[in-house]
């Protein structure tokens, strides 16, 4: 019978403490993160939506007379800059989260 043990690892108490400390540091660096209600996906950005947002920003710059009064240009620019900054590390965090979930599921299934 082949060895199908996909996970053979352990964590020390110090590993757990270090991980929790680093997570706390990340939470401190990202105090503005939101937690949306389940099913609230009305603001999800895909590649097409990001491209549309970029195009809108370009139009707002070239034709400011068409910007509705309720739109705050400084806040919009701040939000767009934040999105660009977060894109620099978001995929790594998503990959880490997916690996954690997969490893947890396999370990739980084999226990």
KOLGU-4560 file (N, C-alpha, C; in nm, 3 decimals, padded with zeros to 5 digits):
<recs>
<n_xx: 00.084 n_yy: -00.117 n_zz: 00.000 ca_xx: 00.000 ca_yy: 00.000 ca_zz: 00.000 c_xx: 00.089 c_yy: 00.124 c_zz: 00.000 mol: A seq: 1 type: UNK>
<n_xx: 00.066 n_yy: 00.217 n_zz: -00.094 ca_xx: 00.150 ca_yy: 00.337 ca_zz: -00.102 c_xx: 00.128 c_yy: 00.427 c_zz: 00.020 mol: A seq: 2 type: UNK>
<n_xx: 00.229 n_yy: 00.506 n_zz: 00.048 ca_xx: 00.221 ca_yy: 00.600 ca_zz: 00.160 c_xx: 00.140 c_yy: 00.722 c_zz: 00.114 mol: A seq: 3 type: UNK>
<n_xx: 00.018 n_yy: 00.733 n_zz: 00.164 ca_xx: -00.066 ca_yy: 00.847 ca_zz: 00.124 c_xx: -00.075 c_yy: 00.952 c_zz: 00.233 mol: A seq: 4 type: UNK>
<n_xx: 00.020 n_yy: 00.951 n_zz: 00.324 ca_xx: 00.024 ca_yy: 01.049 ca_zz: 00.431 c_xx: 00.077 c_yy: 01.181 c_zz: 00.374 mol: A seq: 5 type: UNK>
<n_xx: -00.014 n_yy: 01.271 n_zz: 00.340 ca_xx: 00.025 ca_yy: 01.396 ca_zz: 00.276 c_xx: 00.083 c_yy: 01.497 c_zz: 00.374 mol: A seq: 6 type: UNK>
<n_xx: 00.048 n_yy: 01.484 n_zz: 00.501 ca_xx: 00.095 ca_yy: 01.580 ca_zz: 00.601 c_xx: 00.159 c_yy: 01.503 c_zz: 00.716 mol: A seq: 7 type: UNK>
<n_xx: 00.284 n_yy: 01.534 n_zz: 00.741 ca_xx: 00.353 ca_yy: 01.478 ca_zz: 00.856 c_xx: 00.435 c_yy: 01.592 c_zz: 00.915 mol: A seq: 8 type: UNK>
<n_xx: 00.372 n_yy: 01.670 n_zz: 01.001 ca_xx: 00.437 ca_yy: 01.789 ca_zz: 01.055 c_xx: 00.386 c_yy: 01.816 c_zz: 01.195 mol: A seq: 9 type: UNK>
<n_xx: 00.456 n_yy: 01.902 n_zz: 01.265 ca_xx: 00.411 ca_yy: 01.945 ca_zz: 01.397 c_xx: 00.458 c_yy: 02.089 c_zz: 01.417 mol: A seq: 10 type: UNK>
<n_xx: 00.393 n_yy: 02.156 n_zz: 01.510 ca_xx: 00.430 ca_yy: 02.292 ca_zz: 01.546 c_xx: 00.462 c_yy: 02.294 c_zz: 01.695 mol: A seq: 11 type: UNK>
<n_xx: 00.567 n_yy: 02.365 n_zz: 01.729 ca_xx: 00.599 ca_yy: 02.381 ca_zz: 01.871 c_xx: 00.514 c_yy: 02.493 c_zz: 01.929 mol: A seq: 12 type: UNK>
<n_xx: 00.511 n_yy: 02.500 n_zz: 02.061 ca_xx: 00.441 ca_yy: 02.610 ca_zz: 02.127 c_xx: 00.502 c_yy: 02.744 c_zz: 02.084 mol: A seq: 13 type: UNK>
<n_xx: 00.634 n_yy: 02.747 n_zz: 02.067 ca_xx: 00.701 ca_yy: 02.870 ca_zz: 02.024 c_xx: 00.660 c_yy: 02.906 c_zz: 01.881 mol: A seq: 14 type: UNK>
<n_xx: 00.644 n_yy: 02.806 n_zz: 01.793 ca_xx: 00.596 ca_yy: 02.832 ca_zz: 01.657 c_xx: 00.459 c_yy: 02.900 c_zz: 01.661 mol: A seq: 15 type: UNK>
<n_xx: 00.371 n_yy: 02.847 n_zz: 01.744 ca_xx: 00.235 ca_yy: 02.902 ca_zz: 01.755 c_xx: 00.242 c_yy: 03.046 c_zz: 01.806 mol: A seq: 16 type: UNK>
<n_xx: 00.322 n_yy: 03.070 n_zz: 01.908 ca_xx: 00.338 ca_yy: 03.204 ca_zz: 01.963 c_xx: 00.391 c_yy: 03.300 c_zz: 01.858 mol: A seq: 17 type: UNK>
<n_xx: 00.493 n_yy: 03.257 n_zz: 01.782 ca_xx: 00.551 ca_yy: 03.341 ca_zz: 01.678 c_xx: 00.449 c_yy: 03.372 c_zz: 01.568 mol: A seq: 18 type: UNK>
<n_xx: 00.374 n_yy: 03.272 n_zz: 01.526 ca_xx: 00.272 ca_yy: 03.292 ca_zz: 01.422 c_xx: 00.167 c_yy: 03.391 c_zz: 01.469 mol: A seq: 19 type: UNK>
<n_xx: 00.117 n_yy: 03.373 n_zz: 01.591 ca_xx: 00.016 ca_yy: 03.464 ca_zz: 01.645 c_xx: 00.070 c_yy: 03.606 c_zz: 01.659 mol: A seq: 20 type: UNK>
<n_xx: 00.196 n_yy: 03.619 n_zz: 01.697 ca_xx: 00.258 ca_yy: 03.751 ca_zz: 01.708 c_xx: 00.265 c_yy: 03.819 c_zz: 01.572 mol: A seq: 21 type: UNK>
<n_xx: 00.307 n_yy: 03.744 n_zz: 01.470 ca_xx: 00.316 ca_yy: 03.801 ca_zz: 01.335 c_xx: 00.178 c_yy: 03.836 c_zz: 01.280 mol: A seq: 22 type: UNK>
<n_xx: 00.080 n_yy: 03.755 n_zz: 01.311 ca_xx: -00.057 ca_yy: 03.787 ca_zz: 01.267 c_xx: -00.105 c_yy: 03.915 c_zz: 01.335 mol: A seq: 23 type: UNK>
<n_xx: -00.073 n_yy: 03.931 n_zz: 01.462 ca_xx: -00.111 ca_yy: 04.053 ca_zz: 01.534 c_xx: -00.043 c_yy: 04.176 c_zz: 01.471 mol: A seq: 24 type: UNK>
<n_xx: 00.081 n_yy: 04.159 n_zz: 01.429 ca_xx: 00.152 ca_yy: 04.269 ca_zz: 01.362 c_xx: 00.080 c_yy: 04.306 c_zz: 01.232 mol: A seq: 25 type: UNK>
<n_xx: 00.042 n_yy: 04.205 n_zz: 01.154 ca_xx: -00.031 ca_yy: 04.232 ca_zz: 01.029 c_xx: -00.163 c_yy: 04.304 c_zz: 01.057 mol: A seq: 26 type: UNK>
<n_xx: -00.234 n_yy: 04.259 n_zz: 01.159 ca_xx: -00.361 ca_yy: 04.325 ca_zz: 01.194 c_xx: -00.338 c_yy: 04.469 c_zz: 01.237 mol: A seq: 27 type: UNK>
<n_xx: -00.227 n_yy: 04.496 n_zz: 01.303 ca_xx: -00.193 ca_yy: 04.632 ca_zz: 01.343 c_xx: -00.160 c_yy: 04.718 c_zz: 01.222 mol: A seq: 28 type: UNK>
<n_xx: -00.092 n_yy: 04.659 n_zz: 01.124 ca_xx: -00.056 ca_yy: 04.732 ca_zz: 01.003 c_xx: -00.175 c_yy: 04.756 c_zz: 00.911 mol: A seq: 29 type: UNK>
<n_xx: -00.280 n_yy: 04.676 n_zz: 00.927 ca_xx: -00.398 ca_yy: 04.685 ca_zz: 00.840 c_xx: -00.525 c_yy: 04.708 c_zz: 00.922 mol: A seq: 30 type: UNK>
<n_xx: -00.530 n_yy: 04.814 n_zz: 01.003 ca_xx: -00.645 ca_yy: 04.833 ca_zz: 01.092 c_xx: -00.776 c_yy: 04.866 c_zz: 01.019 mol: A seq: 31 type: UNK>
<n_xx: -00.767 n_yy: 04.900 n_zz: 00.893 ca_xx: -00.883 ca_yy: 04.941 ca_zz: 00.815 c_xx: -00.954 c_yy: 04.826 c_zz: 00.744 mol: A seq: 32 type: UNK>
<n_xx: -00.903 n_yy: 04.704 n_zz: 00.759 ca_xx: -00.964 ca_yy: 04.591 ca_zz: 00.690 c_xx: -01.108 c_yy: 04.571 c_zz: 00.734 mol: A seq: 33 type: UNK>
<n_xx: -01.192 n_yy: 04.536 n_zz: 00.638 ca_xx: -01.335 ca_yy: 04.517 ca_zz: 00.663 c_xx: -01.369 c_yy: 04.370 c_zz: 00.671 mol: A seq: 34 type: UNK>
<n_xx: -01.478 n_yy: 04.342 n_zz: 00.736 ca_xx: -01.534 ca_yy: 04.207 ca_zz: 00.739 c_xx: -01.678 c_yy: 04.220 c_zz: 00.692 mol: A seq: 35 type: UNK>
<n_xx: -01.703 n_yy: 04.182 n_zz: 00.569 ca_xx: -01.837 ca_yy: 04.197 ca_zz: 00.512 c_xx: -01.925 c_yy: 04.078 c_zz: 00.548 mol: A seq: 36 type: UNK>
<n_xx: -02.053 n_yy: 04.103 n_zz: 00.544 ca_xx: -02.150 ca_yy: 03.997 ca_zz: 00.572 c_xx: -02.143 c_yy: 03.890 c_zz: 00.463 mol: A seq: 37 type: UNK>
<n_xx: -02.173 n_yy: 03.768 n_zz: 00.501 ca_xx: -02.174 ca_yy: 03.658 ca_zz: 00.405 c_xx: -02.272 c_yy: 03.690 c_zz: 00.292 mol: A seq: 38 type: UNK>
<n_xx: -02.228 n_yy: 03.671 n_zz: 00.170 ca_xx: -02.313 ca_yy: 03.697 ca_zz: 00.054 c_xx: -02.306 c_yy: 03.840 c_zz: 00.004 mol: A seq: 39 type: UNK>
<n_xx: -02.236 n_yy: 03.927 n_zz: 00.075 ca_xx: -02.223 ca_yy: 04.067 ca_zz: 00.033 c_xx: -02.109 c_yy: 04.076 c_zz: -00.068 mol: A seq: 40 type: UNK>
<n_xx: -02.142 n_yy: 04.055 n_zz: -00.194 ca_xx: -02.038 ca_yy: 04.057 ca_zz: -00.298 c_xx: -02.066 c_yy: 04.166 c_zz: -00.401 mol: A seq: 41 type: UNK>
<n_xx: -02.137 n_yy: 04.270 n_zz: -00.361 ca_xx: -02.173 ca_yy: 04.373 ca_zz: -00.456 c_xx: -02.057 c_yy: 04.466 c_zz: -00.492 mol: A seq: 42 type: UNK>
<n_xx: -01.941 n_yy: 04.450 n_zz: -00.429 ca_xx: -01.828 ca_yy: 04.535 ca_zz: -00.463 c_xx: -01.706 c_yy: 04.454 c_zz: -00.507 mol: A seq: 43 type: UNK>
<n_xx: -01.729 n_yy: 04.332 n_zz: -00.549 ca_xx: -01.616 ca_yy: 04.250 ca_zz: -00.592 c_xx: -01.556 c_yy: 04.304 c_zz: -00.721 mol: A seq: 44 type: UNK>
<n_xx: -01.424 n_yy: 04.312 n_zz: -00.723 ca_xx: -01.354 ca_yy: 04.361 ca_zz: -00.842 c_xx: -01.285 c_yy: 04.245 c_zz: -00.912 mol: A seq: 45 type: UNK>
<n_xx: -01.319 n_yy: 04.228 n_zz: -01.037 ca_xx: -01.247 ca_yy: 04.134 ca_zz: -01.121 c_xx: -01.161 c_yy: 04.213 c_zz: -01.217 mol: A seq: 46 type: UNK>
<n_xx: -01.094 n_yy: 04.144 n_zz: -01.307 ca_xx: -01.008 ca_yy: 04.212 ca_zz: -01.403 c_xx: -01.084 c_yy: 04.314 c_zz: -01.486 mol: A seq: 47 type: UNK>
<n_xx: -01.205 n_yy: 04.277 n_zz: -01.530 ca_xx: -01.284 ca_yy: 04.369 ca_zz: -01.612 c_xx: -01.330 c_yy: 04.489 c_zz: -01.531 mol: A seq: 48 type: UNK>
<n_xx: -01.367 n_yy: 04.468 n_zz: -01.405 ca_xx: -01.415 ca_yy: 04.577 ca_zz: -01.322 c_xx: -01.300 c_yy: 04.673 c_zz: -01.290 mol: A seq: 49 type: UNK>
<n_xx: -01.180 n_yy: 04.619 n_zz: -01.265 ca_xx: -01.065 ca_yy: 04.704 ca_zz: -01.238 c_xx: -01.033 c_yy: 04.787 c_zz: -01.362 mol: A seq: 50 type: UNK>
<n_xx: -01.038 n_yy: 04.726 n_zz: -01.479 ca_xx: -01.014 ca_yy: 04.799 ca_zz: -01.603 c_xx: -01.119 c_yy: 04.909 c_zz: -01.622 mol: A seq: 51 type: UNK>
<n_xx: -01.244 n_yy: 04.878 n_zz: -01.589 ca_xx: -01.350 ca_yy: 04.978 ca_zz: -01.599 c_xx: -01.325 c_yy: 05.092 c_zz: -01.501 mol: A seq: 52 type: UNK>
<n_xx: -01.283 n_yy: 05.059 n_zz: -01.380 ca_xx: -01.251 ca_yy: 05.161 ca_zz: -01.280 c_xx: -01.137 c_yy: 05.251 c_zz: -01.329 mol: A seq: 53 type: UNK>
<n_xx: -01.035 n_yy: 05.190 n_zz: -01.388 ca_xx: -00.924 ca_yy: 05.267 ca_zz: -01.442 c_xx: -00.971 c_yy: 05.363 c_zz: -01.552 mol: A seq: 54 type: UNK>
<n_xx: -01.059 n_yy: 05.313 n_zz: -01.637 ca_xx: -01.111 ca_yy: 05.396 ca_zz: -01.745 c_xx: -01.195 c_yy: 05.511 c_zz: -01.689 mol: A seq: 55 type: UNK>
<n_xx: -01.277 n_yy: 05.483 n_zz: -01.588 ca_xx: -01.358 ca_yy: 05.588 ca_zz: -01.524 c_xx: -01.268 c_yy: 05.695 c_zz: -01.463 mol: A seq: 56 type: UNK>
<n_xx: -01.162 n_yy: 05.653 n_zz: -01.397 ca_xx: -01.070 ca_yy: 05.749 ca_zz: -01.335 c_xx: -01.006 c_yy: 05.837 c_zz: -01.441 mol: A seq: 57 type: UNK>
<n_xx: -00.973 n_yy: 05.777 n_zz: -01.553 ca_xx: -00.917 ca_yy: 05.854 ca_zz: -01.664 c_xx: -01.016 c_yy: 05.957 c_zz: -01.716 mol: A seq: 58 type: UNK>
<n_xx: -01.141 n_yy: 05.915 n_zz: -01.731 ca_xx: -01.246 ca_yy: 06.007 ca_zz: -01.777 c_xx: -01.269 c_yy: 06.119 c_zz: -01.677 mol: A seq: 59 type: UNK>
<n_xx: -01.265 n_yy: 06.087 n_zz: -01.548 ca_xx: -01.286 ca_yy: 06.189 ca_zz: -01.447 c_xx: -01.175 c_yy: 06.293 c_zz: -01.449 mol: A seq: 60 type: UNK>
<n_xx: -01.055 n_yy: 06.249 n_zz: -01.482 ca_xx: -00.943 ca_yy: 06.342 ca_zz: -01.492 c_xx: -00.957 c_yy: 06.432 c_zz: -01.614 mol: A seq: 61 type: UNK>
<n_xx: -00.997 n_yy: 06.372 n_zz: -01.725 ca_xx: -01.006 ca_yy: 06.450 ca_zz: -01.849 c_xx: -01.136 c_yy: 06.529 c_zz: -01.862 mol: A seq: 62 type: UNK>
<n_xx: -01.241 n_yy: 06.490 n_zz: -01.790 ca_xx: -01.371 ca_yy: 06.558 ca_zz: -01.797 c_xx: -01.432 c_yy: 06.574 c_zz: -01.658 mol: A seq: 63 type: UNK>
<n_xx: -01.369 n_yy: 06.655 n_zz: -01.573 ca_xx: -01.418 ca_yy: 06.670 ca_zz: -01.436 c_xx: -01.559 c_yy: 06.731 c_zz: -01.428 mol: A seq: 64 type: UNK>
<n_xx: -01.603 n_yy: 06.794 n_zz: -01.534 ca_xx: -01.737 ca_yy: 06.855 ca_zz: -01.532 c_xx: -01.849 c_yy: 06.751 c_zz: -01.525 mol: A seq: 65 type: UNK>
<n_xx: -01.818 n_yy: 06.626 n_zz: -01.558 ca_xx: -01.919 ca_yy: 06.521 ca_zz: -01.556 c_xx: -01.922 c_yy: 06.441 c_zz: -01.425 mol: A seq: 66 type: UNK>
<n_xx: -01.838 n_yy: 06.477 n_zz: -01.331 ca_xx: -01.832 ca_yy: 06.404 ca_zz: -01.204 c_xx: -01.951 c_yy: 06.444 c_zz: -01.117 mol: A seq: 67 type: UNK>
<n_xx: -02.028 n_yy: 06.347 n_zz: -01.070 ca_xx: -02.142 ca_yy: 06.380 ca_zz: -00.983 c_xx: -02.094 c_yy: 06.447 c_zz: -00.853 mol: A seq: 68 type: UNK>
<n_xx: -02.178 n_yy: 06.531 n_zz: -00.798 ca_xx: -02.141 ca_yy: 06.607 ca_zz: -00.678 c_xx: -02.113 c_yy: 06.516 c_zz: -00.558 mol: A seq: 69 type: UNK>
<n_xx: -02.175 n_yy: 06.398 n_zz: -00.553 ca_xx: -02.156 ca_yy: 06.309 ca_zz: -00.438 c_xx: -02.023 c_yy: 06.234 c_zz: -00.440 mol: A seq: 70 type: UNK>
<n_xx: -01.949 n_yy: 06.243 n_zz: -00.549 ca_xx: -01.820 ca_yy: 06.173 ca_zz: -00.561 c_xx: -01.709 c_yy: 06.263 c_zz: -00.506 mol: A seq: 71 type: UNK>
<n_xx: -01.638 n_yy: 06.212 n_zz: -00.408 ca_xx: -01.524 ca_yy: 06.283 ca_zz: -00.353 c_xx: -01.398 c_yy: 06.236 c_zz: -00.427 mol: A seq: 72 type: UNK>
<n_xx: -01.343 n_yy: 06.322 n_zz: -00.508 ca_xx: -01.224 ca_yy: 06.286 ca_zz: -00.587 c_xx: -01.107 c_yy: 06.246 c_zz: -00.496 mol: A seq: 73 type: UNK>
<n_xx: -01.076 n_yy: 06.322 n_zz: -00.391 ca_xx: -00.964 ca_yy: 06.279 ca_zz: -00.305 c_xx: -00.986 c_yy: 06.141 c_zz: -00.243 mol: A seq: 74 type: UNK>
<n_xx: -01.108 n_yy: 06.111 n_zz: -00.199 ca_xx: -01.136 ca_yy: 05.979 ca_zz: -00.141 c_xx: -01.129 c_yy: 05.870 c_zz: -00.247 mol: A seq: 75 type: UNK>
<n_xx: -01.177 n_yy: 05.899 n_zz: -00.367 ca_xx: -01.170 ca_yy: 05.800 ca_zz: -00.475 c_xx: -01.023 c_yy: 05.769 c_zz: -00.508 mol: A seq: 76 type: UNK>
<n_xx: -00.941 n_yy: 05.874 n_zz: -00.515 ca_xx: -00.799 ca_yy: 05.853 ca_zz: -00.545 c_xx: -00.730 c_yy: 05.776 c_zz: -00.434 mol: A seq: 77 type: UNK>
<n_xx: -00.768 n_yy: 05.805 n_zz: -00.311 ca_xx: -00.711 ca_yy: 05.735 ca_zz: -00.195 c_xx: -00.748 c_yy: 05.587 c_zz: -00.199 mol: A seq: 78 type: UNK>
<n_xx: -00.875 n_yy: 05.557 n_zz: -00.230 ca_xx: -00.921 ca_yy: 05.418 ca_zz: -00.239 c_xx: -00.851 c_yy: 05.343 c_zz: -00.352 mol: A seq: 79 type: UNK>
<n_xx: -00.836 n_yy: 05.410 n_zz: -00.465 ca_xx: -00.770 ca_yy: 05.346 ca_zz: -00.579 c_xx: -00.624 c_yy: 05.318 c_zz: -00.547 mol: A seq: 80 type: UNK>
<n_xx: -00.556 n_yy: 05.412 n_zz: -00.480 ca_xx: -00.416 ca_yy: 05.393 ca_zz: -00.442 c_xx: -00.404 c_yy: 05.277 c_zz: -00.343 mol: A seq: 81 type: UNK>
<n_xx: -00.498 n_yy: 05.268 n_zz: -00.250 ca_xx: -00.497 ca_yy: 05.157 ca_zz: -00.154 c_xx: -00.511 c_yy: 05.023 c_zz: -00.225 mol: A seq: 82 type: UNK>
<n_xx: -00.601 n_yy: 05.017 n_zz: -00.323 ca_xx: -00.619 ca_yy: 04.893 ca_zz: -00.400 c_xx: -00.488 c_yy: 04.852 c_zz: -00.468 mol: A seq: 83 type: UNK>
<n_xx: -00.420 n_yy: 04.946 n_zz: -00.527 ca_xx: -00.293 ca_yy: 04.917 ca_zz: -00.595 c_xx: -00.189 c_yy: 04.869 c_zz: -00.494 mol: A seq: 84 type: UNK>
<n_xx: -00.182 n_yy: 04.936 n_zz: -00.378 ca_xx: -00.085 ca_yy: 04.896 ca_zz: -00.276 c_xx: -00.115 c_yy: 04.755 c_zz: -00.224 mol: A seq: 85 type: UNK>
<n_xx: -00.242 n_yy: 04.727 n_zz: -00.198 ca_xx: -00.279 ca_yy: 04.596 ca_zz: -00.144 c_xx: -00.258 c_yy: 04.484 c_zz: -00.245 mol: A seq: 86 type: UNK>
<n_xx: -00.268 n_yy: 04.517 n_zz: -00.373 ca_xx: -00.242 ca_yy: 04.415 ca_zz: -00.477 c_xx: -00.099 c_yy: 04.361 c_zz: -00.471 mol: A seq: 87 type: UNK>
<n_xx: -00.008 n_yy: 04.437 n_zz: -00.411 ca_xx: 00.131 ca_yy: 04.394 ca_zz: -00.401 c_xx: 00.151 c_yy: 04.276 c_zz: -00.308 mol: A seq: 88 type: UNK>
<n_xx: 00.058 n_yy: 04.255 n_zz: -00.213 ca_xx: 00.074 ca_yy: 04.143 ca_zz: -00.120 c_xx: -00.051 c_yy: 04.056 c_zz: -00.106 mol: A seq: 89 type: UNK>
<n_xx: -00.161 n_yy: 04.097 n_zz: -00.163 ca_xx: -00.287 ca_yy: 04.023 ca_zz: -00.148 c_xx: -00.278 c_yy: 03.880 c_zz: -00.199 mol: A seq: 90 type: UNK>
<n_xx: -00.219 n_yy: 03.859 n_zz: -00.314 ca_xx: -00.213 ca_yy: 03.723 ca_zz: -00.370 c_xx: -00.131 c_yy: 03.629 c_zz: -00.282 mol: A seq: 91 type: UNK>
<n_xx: -00.026 n_yy: 03.680 n_zz: -00.220 ca_xx: 00.054 ca_yy: 03.595 ca_zz: -00.129 c_xx: -00.026 c_yy: 03.556 c_zz: -00.006 mol: A seq: 92 type: UNK>
<n_xx: -00.104 n_yy: 03.650 n_zz: 00.047 ca_xx: -00.187 ca_yy: 03.617 ca_zz: 00.164 c_xx: -00.297 c_yy: 03.519 c_zz: 00.126 mol: A seq: 93 type: UNK>
<n_xx: -00.355 n_yy: 03.536 n_zz: 00.008 ca_xx: -00.459 ca_yy: 03.443 ca_zz: -00.038 c_xx: -00.401 c_yy: 03.303 c_zz: -00.058 mol: A seq: 94 type: UNK>
<n_xx: -00.282 n_yy: 03.294 n_zz: -00.115 ca_xx: -00.217 ca_yy: 03.164 ca_zz: -00.134 c_xx: -00.186 c_yy: 03.099 c_zz: 00.001 mol: A seq: 95 type: UNK>
<n_xx: -00.136 n_yy: 03.177 n_zz: 00.094 ca_xx: -00.107 ca_yy: 03.125 ca_zz: 00.227 c_xx: -00.234 c_yy: 03.075 c_zz: 00.294 mol: A seq: 96 type: UNK>
<n_xx: -00.342 n_yy: 03.150 n_zz: 00.282 ca_xx: -00.470 ca_yy: 03.110 ca_zz: 00.340 c_xx: -00.521 c_yy: 02.981 c_zz: 00.277 mol: A seq: 97 type: UNK>
<n_xx: -00.509 n_yy: 02.970 n_zz: 00.144 ca_xx: -00.553 ca_yy: 02.848 ca_zz: 00.076 c_xx: -00.470 c_yy: 02.727 c_zz: 00.119 mol: A seq: 98 type: UNK>
<n_xx: -00.338 n_yy: 02.745 n_zz: 00.132 ca_xx: -00.251 ca_yy: 02.636 ca_zz: 00.177 c_xx: -00.285 c_yy: 02.594 c_zz: 00.320 mol: A seq: 99 type: UNK>
<n_xx: -00.310 n_yy: 02.694 n_zz: 00.405 ca_xx: -00.346 ca_yy: 02.665 ca_zz: 00.543 c_xx: -00.475 c_yy: 02.584 c_zz: 00.548 mol: A seq: 100 type: UNK>
<n_xx: -00.575 n_yy: 02.624 n_zz: 00.473 ca_xx: -00.703 ca_yy: 02.554 ca_zz: 00.469 c_xx: -00.686 c_yy: 02.412 c_zz: 00.416 mol: A seq: 101 type: UNK>
<n_xx: -00.612 n_yy: 02.396 n_zz: 00.308 ca_xx: -00.592 ca_yy: 02.263 ca_zz: 00.249 c_xx: -00.518 c_yy: 02.171 c_zz: 00.346 mol: A seq: 102 type: UNK>
<n_xx: -00.413 n_yy: 02.222 n_zz: 00.409 ca_xx: -00.337 ca_yy: 02.141 ca_zz: 00.503 c_xx: -00.421 c_yy: 02.105 c_zz: 00.625 mol: A seq: 103 type: UNK>
<n_xx: -00.497 n_yy: 02.200 n_zz: 00.675 ca_xx: -00.586 ca_yy: 02.176 ca_zz: 00.789 c_xx: -00.687 c_yy: 02.066 c_zz: 00.754 mol: A seq: 104 type: UNK>
<n_xx: -00.748 n_yy: 02.078 n_zz: 00.636 ca_xx: -00.849 ca_yy: 01.980 ca_zz: 00.593 c_xx: -00.789 c_yy: 01.839 c_zz: 00.582 mol: A seq: 105 type: UNK>
<n_xx: -00.671 n_yy: 01.828 n_zz: 00.524 ca_xx: -00.606 ca_yy: 01.698 ca_zz: 00.509 c_xx: -00.569 c_yy: 01.642 c_zz: 00.646 mol: A seq: 106 type: UNK>
<n_xx: -00.513 n_yy: 01.726 n_zz: 00.732 ca_xx: -00.475 ca_yy: 01.681 ca_zz: 00.866 c_xx: -00.600 c_yy: 01.637 c_zz: 00.945 mol: A seq: 107 type: UNK>
<n_xx: -00.707 n_yy: 01.712 n_zz: 00.932 ca_xx: -00.831 ca_yy: 01.679 ca_zz: 01.003 c_xx: -00.892 c_yy: 01.550 c_zz: 00.950 mol: A seq: 108 type: UNK>
<n_xx: -00.881 n_yy: 01.528 n_zz: 00.820 ca_xx: -00.938 ca_yy: 01.409 ca_zz: 00.758 c_xx: -00.860 c_yy: 01.284 c_zz: 00.802 mol: A seq: 109 type: UNK>
<n_xx: -00.733 n_yy: 01.298 n_zz: 00.824 ca_xx: -00.648 ca_yy: 01.182 ca_zz: 00.858 c_xx: -00.641 c_yy: 01.158 c_zz: 01.009 mol: A seq: 110 type: UNK>
<n_xx: -00.695 n_yy: 01.249 n_zz: 01.089 ca_xx: -00.682 ca_yy: 01.230 ca_zz: 01.234 c_xx: -00.790 c_yy: 01.140 c_zz: 01.290 mol: A seq: 111 type: UNK>
</recs>
